[in-house]
Amino acid sequence: MYFTDRGIEELEKRRGEEEVTFEWLAEQLRTFVDLNPDFEVPVERLATWLARLDDEDDDA
């Protein structure tokens, strides 16, 4: 397990049963970046990756 998986594991354990909208998720990401501007680039990359998961043009 990667060190970063610990946060993912905690998220799954604490909130795994909840249902959220992407609108809610986007707002939480905006708030996080407002509070932690150094993480703007990784959050934008994650958001873009999530937004494009179904793109048929991407082979990766």
C-alpha positions as CSV (number, residue, x, y, z in Angstrom):
1,M,0.0,0.0,0.0
2,Y,1.3,3.4,-0.9
3,F,1.4,6.1,1.8
4,T,-1.3,8.0,0.0
5,D,-3.6,5.0,0.1
6,R,-4.1,5.7,3.8
7,G,-6.2,8.7,3.1
8,I,-8.2,6.8,0.5
9,E,-8.7,4.0,2.9
10,E,-9.9,6.4,5.6
11,L,-12.3,8.0,3.1
12,E,-13.7,4.7,2.1
13,K,-14.1,3.6,5.7
14,R,-15.7,6.8,6.9
15,R,-17.8,7.7,3.9
16,G,-18.0,4.6,1.8
17,E,-21.8,4.2,2.3
18,E,-22.6,7.8,1.4
19,E,-23.8,8.9,-2.0
20,V,-22.6,12.3,-3.4
21,T,-23.1,14.3,-6.6
22,F,-20.3,15.5,-8.7
23,E,-21.6,19.0,-8.0
24,W,-21.0,18.4,-4.3
25,L,-17.5,16.9,-5.0
26,A,-16.6,19.9,-7.3
27,E,-17.5,22.3,-4.5
28,Q,-15.5,20.4,-1.9
29,L,-12.5,20.4,-4.3
30,R,-12.8,24.2,-4.8
31,T,-13.0,24.7,-1.1
32,F,-9.9,22.5,-0.6
33,V,-7.9,24.4,-3.2
34,D,-9.0,27.8,-1.7
35,L,-7.6,26.6,1.7
36,N,-4.6,24.8,0.2
37,P,-3.5,26.7,-3.0
38,D,-0.3,24.6,-3.3
39,F,-2.5,21.7,-4.2
40,E,-4.2,23.5,-7.1
41,V,-2.4,21.6,-9.9
42,P,-2.9,18.0,-8.5
43,V,-6.5,18.7,-7.8
44,E,-7.0,20.1,-11.3
45,R,-5.3,17.0,-12.7
46,L,-7.6,14.7,-10.6
47,A,-10.7,16.6,-11.7
48,T,-9.7,16.5,-15.3
49,W,-9.0,12.8,-15.1
50,L,-12.3,12.1,-13.5
51,A,-14.1,14.2,-16.0
52,R,-12.6,12.4,-19.0
53,L,-12.8,8.8,-17.7
54,D,-15.3,7.8,-20.4
55,D,-13.5,9.5,-23.3
56,E,-13.0,6.9,-26.0
57,D,-10.0,8.9,-27.4
58,D,-7.9,8.2,-24.4
59,D,-6.1,4.8,-24.5
60,A,-4.5,5.3,-21.0
